Amino acid sequence: MSTIPALPHIDISSTFGAALIGALISTMLYGLTTLQTYLFYVYYPKDSRKTKTLVALIWILDTLHAAFMSFTIYHYLVANYFNPAALAIGHWSLFLTVALNTVIACTVQCFFTIRIAQLCHPKLRWWVTSIIGAMVLAHFAFGAETVIFMQVQLLLCWSLSLKYKPSQLFAATPFAVFAVLSDVMIAGALCYLLSGSRTGFRQTDTLVSTLIIYAINRCLLTSVVAVVEVIVFATMPHALWYVAIDFFIGKLYANSLLATLNSRVALRTANTPTFNSIHLSGMEFNDSSRGSDTTWVIQKNDRRDLVLELRPGSSSQRNEASQHTDDMNGMEGSRTKVFAS
């Protein structure tokens, strides 16, 4: 009679259970990425080809990440079920998920760096973008070295009962530091440049304040998650909660970029001035274009509406006269409606 081999003591809930939870959260965020990508192409069909290509690239990278992440979970929890020896070996799909996360994060940071370069004064543009670009490059370099090599080696070290070494935390620290520094510097530069765009007008200043809040929130979200990942990595090296966080941190970067692009319609609508109807009853207009003064008087009993339409991109104004029936006593017969779209 065959006997069941004895399994080593494994805390499934804090290892592959944690990785499964991270994969589920990442899958939900991937749905949000897909939705935002669809909304971008629906509402912004006239955006530049470069922007459309960037959005497509982010979605493709995020799709590949979701596919390889799902395959990783399938490999460990299904294909190698009841095979402890296979759990101690890093799979190639796991390496690719970490690499794709790093590429997505750095691509988004490069996008915001280019926007900062466009807003900067020509004399400061090179210095500002060089410093931020160096931080992003360091983020990518240490991410490739630390996340792909060191962190994946620690992913399944629990099965070998390896003792945690401080040098491993020291190797992962630069990656987290430069990830946070890149986000903070990008957010700080955007806030400084946007604050200089205040004009004193209420609507413009409100729009600038909203953009500053967006920039700060984006920085806080990704920075806090990166710091939490390193803290979890340092305190629980033999658990896989840090892998669960790493599964979805790249999707936070992707959604921050797409949310920035898709928020333009909402911001434009919220800051579009609106006008109420202007009553012109009893007003007089003088016309001296033909050499003789002609006076136009709009009486209250005049039953015509003068409609003035103002549309963006139009240099002409159109007046239309429409007949209507006055069923209410005391209604003023002449009104002007102004539409701003």
Helices and strands as residue ranges (DSSP letters): G 12-14, H 16-43, H 49-74, I 75-79, H 84-87, H 92-119, H 122-142, I 143-151, H 152-155, G 157-160, H 166-195, H 202-235, H 241-270, E 284-287, E 294-297, E 304-310, E 318-323, E 336-340
